[in-house]
Structure formats: C-alpha cells, structure tokens
C-alpha cells in the first residue's frame, strides 16, 4: 500500500525523491519503493527519515 503520508512529508519540504535518497544514503529506487509501500526501511534509515520530516520512525512499522 502506497505511503501517501511519506510522499506528503517529502513534498511539503519541497524535496525530490533523489534529494531524500541522498540524505539517507540509499538509491532513489530504494526510496521510491519505500514510498510505494513495496519495502520498509531498516530502523537506522527510518530514524533518519523521521529526523528529516519530523515524525515518529515507528510509523513505518504500524
């Protein structure tokens, strides 16, 4: 299931998928898979995303 909330956080910051993927040191393809709900990030990457966007990293595991 697509993670609309993650897409909304990214767009609200005016960032591209490439910008975010570079910030967390993953490929753009990997980050896109997270947004599409095809994969979940490892905890360390989820924490980095949470810090960038200001949400609880555990949201990925709900």
N, CA, C and O atoms as a MOPAC input file, in Angstrom:
PM7 MOZYME 1SCF
protein

 N      0.83600 1    -1.17500 1     0.00000 1
 C      0.00000 1     0.00000 1     0.00000 1
 C      0.88900 1     1.24900 1     0.00000 1
 O      1.83700 1     1.35100 1     0.77800 1
 N      0.57400 1     2.16600 1    -0.86000 1
 C      1.34500 1     3.39600 1    -1.01700 1
 C      1.35200 1     4.19600 1     0.28600 1
 O      0.32200 1     4.32100 1     0.95000 1
 N      2.48500 1     4.72100 1     0.63800 1
 C      2.61900 1     5.54300 1     1.84700 1
 C      2.41100 1     7.00900 1     1.47400 1
 O      3.36600 1     7.76800 1     1.30300 1
 N      1.14900 1     7.38200 1     1.35300 1
 C      0.80400 1     8.76200 1     0.98000 1
 C      1.37200 1     9.76400 1     1.97900 1
 O      1.76000 1    10.87300 1     1.61000 1
 N      1.41800 1     9.36200 1     3.25100 1
 C      1.92600 1    10.26800 1     4.27900 1
 C      3.39600 1    10.59500 1     4.04900 1
 O      3.82200 1    11.72400 1     4.29500 1
 N      4.17300 1     9.62900 1     3.58200 1
 C      5.59500 1     9.85900 1     3.33000 1
 C      5.77300 1    10.78500 1     2.12700 1
 O      6.62500 1    11.67400 1     2.13400 1
 N      4.97300 1    10.56700 1     1.11700 1
 C      5.00500 1    11.43200 1    -0.06800 1
 C      4.63800 1    12.86300 1     0.32900 1
 O      5.28000 1    13.81600 1    -0.11200 1
 N      3.60400 1    13.01200 1     1.16500 1
 C      3.16300 1    14.34100 1     1.60300 1
 C      4.25500 1    15.06000 1     2.39900 1
 O      4.47900 1    16.25300 1     2.19800 1
 N      4.93500 1    14.34300 1     3.30200 1
 C      6.03800 1    14.95100 1     4.05400 1
 C      7.13000 1    15.44200 1     3.10700 1
 O      7.63800 1    16.55300 1     3.25800 1
 N      7.48600 1    14.61300 1     2.13300 1
 C      8.55400 1    14.98200 1     1.19400 1
 C      8.16200 1    16.21200 1     0.38700 1
 O      8.94600 1    17.15300 1     0.25400 1
 N      6.94800 1    16.20100 1    -0.15000 1
 C      6.50100 1    17.32500 1    -0.98000 1
 C      6.36500 1    18.60800 1    -0.16900 1
 O      6.64600 1    19.69400 1    -0.67700 1
 N      5.93700 1    18.49400 1     1.09100 1
 C      5.80400 1    19.67000 1     1.95500 1
 C      7.15500 1    20.34700 1     2.18600 1
 O      7.22200 1    21.56100 1     2.38100 1
 N      8.22000 1    19.56400 1     2.16500 1
 C      9.57600 1    20.10600 1     2.32800 1
 C     10.16600 1    20.57500 1     0.99700 1
 O     11.24900 1    21.15800 1     0.96400 1
 N      9.44200 1    20.31600 1    -0.10700 1
 C      9.93500 1    20.71800 1    -1.41600 1
 C     11.10500 1    19.88000 1    -1.90100 1
 O     11.95300 1    20.36600 1    -2.64800 1
 N     11.15200 1    18.62200 1    -1.47800 1
 C     12.26600 1    17.74300 1    -1.83400 1
 C     11.85900 1    16.73000 1    -2.89600 1
 O     10.69800 1    16.33200 1    -2.98500 1
 N     12.82600 1    16.32600 1    -3.69100 1
 C     12.60500 1    15.25400 1    -4.66600 1
 C     12.95300 1    13.92300 1    -4.00500 1
 O     13.57800 1    13.88600 1    -2.94500 1
 N     12.54600 1    12.84800 1    -4.63900 1
 C     12.94300 1    11.52700 1    -4.14600 1
 C     14.46200 1    11.42200 1    -4.12100 1
 O     15.03500 1    10.84000 1    -3.19900 1
 N     15.10000 1    11.97600 1    -5.11600 1
 C     16.56100 1    11.93400 1    -5.18600 1
 C     17.19700 1    12.69100 1    -4.01900 1
 O     18.18500 1    12.23400 1    -3.44500 1
 N     16.62900 1    13.84800 1    -3.66700 1
 C     17.14400 1    14.61600 1    -2.52600 1
 C     17.10600 1    13.78100 1    -1.24900 1
 O     18.08200 1    13.71700 1    -0.50200 1
 N     15.97100 1    13.15200 1    -1.01900 1
 C     15.79900 1    12.36900 1     0.21200 1
 C     16.68200 1    11.12800 1     0.19300 1
 O     17.30800 1    10.78800 1     1.19700 1
 N     16.72900 1    10.46200 1    -0.93700 1
 C     17.55300 1     9.25000 1    -1.01500 1
 C     19.02300 1     9.57300 1    -0.75500 1
 O     19.72000 1     8.80200 1    -0.09600 1
 N     19.49000 1    10.69500 1    -1.26500 1
 C     20.87500 1    11.11000 1    -0.99600 1
 C     21.08900 1    11.40700 1     0.48700 1
 O     22.14100 1    11.08800 1     1.04100 1
 N     20.09900 1    12.01400 1     1.12400 1
 C     20.21600 1    12.37300 1     2.54200 1
 C     20.30700 1    11.15300 1     3.45100 1
 O     20.92100 1    11.21300 1     4.51600 1
 N     19.69700 1    10.04700 1     3.03100 1
 C     19.72500 1     8.83600 1     3.86700 1
 C     20.63400 1     7.75100 1     3.29000 1
 O     20.65000 1     6.61900 1     3.77400 1
 N     21.38300 1     8.10800 1     2.25700 1
 C     22.37200 1     7.20500 1     1.64400 1
 C     21.78800 1     5.90200 1     1.10200 1
 O     22.28800 1     4.81400 1     1.38700 1
 N     20.71700 1     6.03600 1     0.31200 1
 C     20.15900 1     4.89100 1    -0.41200 1
 C     19.93500 1     5.33000 1    -1.85100 1
 O     19.99900 1     6.52000 1    -2.16100 1
 N     19.67500 1     4.37900 1    -2.71800 1
 C     19.38300 1     4.73500 1    -4.10500 1
 C     17.98500 1     5.34200 1    -4.20200 1
 O     17.14500 1     5.13400 1    -3.32700 1
 N     17.75300 1     6.08600 1    -5.26500 1
 C     16.42600 1     6.65700 1    -5.49900 1
 C     15.40800 1     5.54200 1    -5.66200 1
 O     14.26400 1     5.68200 1    -5.22900 1
 N     15.80100 1     4.44800 1    -6.27500 1
 C     14.90700 1     3.30600 1    -6.47300 1
 C     14.47000 1     2.71700 1    -5.13000 1
 O     13.30500 1     2.36400 1    -4.95300 1
 N     15.39600 1     2.61500 1    -4.20100 1
 C     15.06300 1     2.10600 1    -2.86500 1
 C     14.09400 1     3.04200 1    -2.16500 1
 O     13.10500 1     2.59900 1    -1.58200 1
 N     14.38100 1     4.34200 1    -2.22300 1
 C     13.48100 1     5.29900 1    -1.57500 1
 C     12.09000 1     5.24700 1    -2.21000 1
 O     11.08500 1     5.28600 1    -1.50000 1
 N     12.02800 1     5.15900 1    -3.51900 1
 C     10.73300 1     5.06900 1    -4.21000 1
 C      9.95900 1     3.83900 1    -3.74200 1
 O      8.74000 1     3.89800 1    -3.57600 1
 N     10.65700 1     2.73200 1    -3.52900 1
 C     10.00000 1     1.50800 1    -3.04400 1
 C      9.42000 1     1.72400 1    -1.64600 1
 O      8.37800 1     1.15700 1    -1.31900 1
 N     10.07700 1     2.53200 1    -0.82400 1
 C      9.52600 1     2.84700 1     0.49500 1
 C      8.23800 1     3.64300 1     0.34800 1
 O      7.24700 1     3.35200 1     1.01700 1
 N      8.24700 1     4.66000 1    -0.53600 1
 C      7.04500 1     5.46500 1    -0.74700 1
 C      5.89900 1     4.62500 1    -1.30300 1
 O      4.74000 1     4.82500 1    -0.94000 1
 N      6.22500 1     3.70400 1    -2.16700 1
 C      5.19500 1     2.85800 1    -2.77100 1
 C      4.70900 1     1.75600 1    -1.83300 1
 O      3.74100 1     1.05900 1    -2.13600 1
 N      5.37800 1     1.60300 1    -0.70600 1
 C      4.99300 1     0.57400 1     0.24800 1
 C      5.45600 1    -0.81600 1    -0.13900 1
 O      4.97500 1    -1.80800 1     0.40700 1
 N      6.38700 1    -0.89400 1    -1.07800 1
 C      6.90400 1    -2.18900 1    -1.51600 1
 C      7.94600 1    -2.74300 1    -0.55200 1
 O      8.13800 1    -3.95400 1    -0.44800 1
 N      8.61500 1    -1.82800 1     0.15200 1
 C      9.65700 1    -2.21800 1     1.11200 1
 C      9.57500 1    -1.29000 1     2.31000 1
 O      9.02500 1    -0.19200 1     2.22700 1
 N     10.13100 1    -1.74600 1     3.42800 1
 C     10.26600 1    -0.90600 1     4.61400 1
 C     11.74400 1    -0.62200 1     4.83000 1
 O     12.58800 1    -1.48800 1     4.60100 1
 N     12.05900 1     0.59500 1     5.27200 1
 C     13.46300 1     0.89800 1     5.54300 1
 C     13.94400 1     0.19400 1     6.80600 1
 O     13.15700 1    -0.12600 1     7.69700 1
 N     15.25000 1    -0.03900 1     6.86400 1
 C     15.85100 1    -0.51800 1     8.11100 1
 C     15.63600 1     0.55700 1     9.17900 1
 O     15.38600 1     1.71900 1     8.85900 1
 N     15.73200 1     0.16800 1    10.41600 1
 C     15.47200 1     1.08800 1    11.52000 1
 C     16.36200 1     2.32500 1    11.44100 1
 O     15.88400 1     3.43600 1    11.66700 1
 N     17.64000 1     2.15700 1    11.12700 1
 C     18.53300 1     3.31900 1    11.06500 1
 C     18.09400 1     4.30700 1     9.99100 1
 O     18.19100 1     5.51900 1    10.18400 1
 N     17.61500 1     3.79800 1     8.86700 1
 C     17.14200 1     4.67700 1     7.78500 1
 C     15.80300 1     5.30900 1     8.15400 1
 O     15.56300 1     6.47600 1     7.84500 1
 N     14.93100 1     4.54700 1     8.81400 1
 C     13.63900 1     5.08200 1     9.26200 1
 C     13.86400 1     6.23800 1    10.23900 1
 O     13.14900 1     7.23900 1    10.20200 1
 N     14.86200 1     6.09100 1    11.11100 1
 C     15.17000 1     7.15300 1    12.06800 1
 C     15.69300 1     8.40200 1    11.36200 1
 O     15.36400 1     9.52000 1    11.75800 1
 N     16.50100 1     8.21900 1    10.32500 1
 C     16.99000 1     9.37400 1     9.56200 1
 C     15.83700 1    10.09800 1     8.88000 1
 O     15.77100 1    11.32700 1     8.89700 1
 N     14.92700 1     9.33500 1     8.27900 1
 C     13.76300 1     9.94300 1     7.62900 1
 C     12.90200 1    10.68200 1     8.64700 1
 O     12.42400 1    11.78400 1     8.37700 1
 N     12.70600 1    10.08100 1     9.80900 1
 C     11.90200 1    10.70500 1    10.85500 1
 C     12.51100 1    12.03200 1    11.29500 1
 O     11.79100 1    12.99300 1    11.56900 1
 N     13.82400 1    12.07900 1    11.36200 1
 C     14.50500 1    13.31600 1    11.75000 1
 C     14.33600 1    14.39000 1    10.67000 1
 O     14.11500 1    15.55900 1    10.98500 1
 N     14.43800 1    13.99800 1     9.41600 1
 C     14.27700 1    14.94200 1     8.30400 1
 C     12.86700 1    15.51700 1     8.27000 1
 O     12.68300 1    16.72300 1     8.10500 1
 N     11.87000 1    14.64100 1     8.42700 1
 C     10.48200 1    15.04100 1     8.23700 1
 C      9.72400 1    15.34900 1     9.52600 1
 O      8.65600 1    15.95900 1     9.47600 1
 N     10.25400 1    14.94100 1    10.67500 1
 C      9.60900 1    15.25200 1    11.94000 1
 C      8.43900 1    14.35100 1    12.30000 1
 O      7.37400 1    14.83200 1    12.68700 1
 N      8.63400 1    13.05100 1    12.17400 1
 C      7.60700 1    12.10700 1    12.60500 1
 C      8.25800 1    10.97900 1    13.39200 1
 O      9.48300 1    10.85800 1    13.42100 1
 N      7.42900 1    10.14800 1    14.03500 1
 C      7.92700 1     9.01200 1    14.81300 1
 C      8.35100 1     7.91300 1    13.85100 1
 O      7.54500 1     7.45800 1    13.04000 1
 N      9.59000 1     7.48500 1    13.92800 1
 C     10.12600 1     6.49600 1    12.99000 1
 C      9.35000 1     5.18500 1    13.01400 1
 O      9.33900 1     4.46100 1    12.01900 1
 N      8.70600 1     4.87100 1    14.12100 1
 C      7.95000 1     3.61500 1    14.22500 1
 C      6.72900 1     3.60300 1    13.30500 1
 O      6.11500 1     2.55400 1    13.11100 1
 N      6.37800 1     4.74000 1    12.74500 1
 C      5.24000 1     4.81600 1    11.81200 1
 C      5.41100 1     3.83700 1    10.65500 1
 O      4.42000 1     3.33800 1    10.12300 1
 N      6.63000 1     3.55800 1    10.26100 1
 C      6.88000 1     2.60700 1     9.17600 1
 C      6.46600 1     1.18300 1     9.53900 1
 O      6.23900 1     0.35400 1     8.65800 1
 N      6.37000 1     0.90600 1    10.82200 1
 C      6.12600 1    -0.46400 1    11.27100 1
 C      4.72800 1    -0.66600 1    11.85000 1
 O      4.45000 1    -1.69700 1    12.46300 1
 N      3.84800 1     0.32100 1    11.65600 1
 C      2.46000 1     0.21700 1    12.13600 1
 C      1.64700 1    -0.65800 1    11.21500 1
 O      0.45700 1    -0.86500 1    11.45300 1

